[in-house]
Amino acid sequence: MSKQLTKAEEQIMHVLWSLEEASVKEVIAQLPAPKPAYNTVSTIIRILETKEFVTHKAVGRGFVYYPIIEKETYSNQRLHKLMNGYFNGSFKSMVSFFVKENKMDVKELESILKEVNKK
């Protein structure tokens, strides 16, 4: 999967990942104000279907949409693209950058390492 999502598409995907499945109206209800038009959200969802991120099932006279790409899979792909594009593929360089930029202290790093070691 090397398809990239626009900001609007990602916003819709986050709603679908959160709800697991939803109609266009249910997606709109979860979006922040000002709410986009029904046709706008419907169009974005159809684009997501074309990109093979979402599919649908018929329910009554309408459709319910659900993600077919897991959030973790997409996040991992985007993270690798960021790492390759800005840090020459070096995970160590990327982590060092975030540690410096976010002024993390040793206790925070130790906490992160404990979480990683649990998994």
C-alpha positions, -999 to +999 in steps of 0.1 A: +000+000+000+017+032-011-014+053-016-014+086+003-044+103+017-053+139+016-060+157+048-098+155+043-095+118+034-075+111+066-100+129+086-128+107+073-106+076+078-100+085+114-138+087+119-143+053+102-115+037+122-130+050+154-166+039+146-156+008+127-185+013+103-208+042+096-232+058+071-223+092+056-246+109+081-229+092+110-195+102+097-207+139+094-220+138+129-184+130+142-167+158+122-160+191+138-179+223+129-184+237+104-198+204+091-190+196+055-219+190+031-233+155+027-223+154-009-187+164+000-184+136+025-200+111+002-176+121-026-146+117-003-158+082+008-162+072-028-126+083-035-115+063-004-133+033-020-114+039-053-081+040-033-092+007-016-092+021+019-129+017+024-157-006+012-194-007+018-224-029+024-260-022+016-282-016+046-319-008+038-319+019+011-285+032+020-249+021+025-227+016+055-190+021+050-161+005+068-123+006+065-105-023+049-070-009+058-062-009+094-051+023+111-019+007+123-010-005+087-015+030+073+003+047+103+033+023+098+034+031+061+033+068+067+059+066+094+083+047+071+077+073+043+085+101+068+116+082+080+129+075+045+121+110+032+136+131+061+159+108+080+176+087+053+158+056+065+173+058+099+149+051+128+176+062+152+179+096+136+142+100+135+138+092+172+167+114+182+151+143+163+118+138+181+135+135+215+155+167+209+126+187+194+102+177+222+127+182+249+120+147+264+137+139+297+153+106+307+122+095+327+100+098+296+125+079+275+127+051+302+089+050+303+088+046+265+115+018+266+095+000+293+064+001+270+084-012+241+099-040+261+064-051+272+055-058+236 
